[in-house]
Amino acid sequence: MGLFAMIVFWFAAIRLWVVDEPKLPLIFIGIWLLCFFGFPYLARSPYWFIAAEALMAAILLIVAKYKEGS
């Protein structure tokens, strides 16, 4: 499940980068890097990272769909 969330996140980030300017994808990539390298040491379970990654991917997909439509 974690690999699927990671693939969807990066697909959504690249898709939004192509559809719109790279500003928003870079912000989400920065948050992803912060979660991946910074916060795992504070949490006892890695499942929160998978949930955060899936949430960020969903937001990116929704924004990309909105930008394509307008």
N, C-alpha and C positions, 0 to 999 in steps of 0.2 A: 504493500500500500504506500509506503514511503517513496519508493522509486516512481510510482505512478504520479504522486503529487509533485515530485521534483520535475518530472518530464512535462507535466501540464503547466507548471509555473514558468519554466523556461520557454516553452512554446508560446504561452500567453505574453510573456515579456517581449519576445522577439516579434510577435505578431503586432503588438501595440506599437513597438518601435517603428515598424514598417508603415503602419496605418497612420500614425500620428508622430509628433515630435518625440525625441528620446528623453524628455524631461521626467515624465511620470515613471516610465520603466526603470530609469536610473535610480529614482528614489526607492522603488520597490526592491531593486537589486541590492541597494545599500542596506535596506532593512533586512533582507534575506541574509546578507553577509554578516550583519550584526548578530542576528539570531543564530546563525550557523557557528560562528567563531566565538561570540561573546557570552551568550546566555546558557549554552548547554552545561557549563560548569556550575551554574546556579541551580539548575533543575535536577531532580532525582530521576525523572522519567523522560525519555526522548520523544514521547508521543505528543507533547505540547508543540514541538517543532513541526511535526507532520501536520498538526491541526492548523498552526499558523501559516505554514506553507500552502495548504489547501485553501485557506481563507484568502490569502493574498492572490493566489491563482484565480479564484472565483471573481475577486474584485477586478483584476486585470482583464479577464475575459468579458465581464460586463461593460467595462469602460471601452474596450476595443469594439464590442458590438455596437455600443452607442455612437462611437466616433465613425464607424463605417456607415451608419444609417444617416448621419447628419451631414 
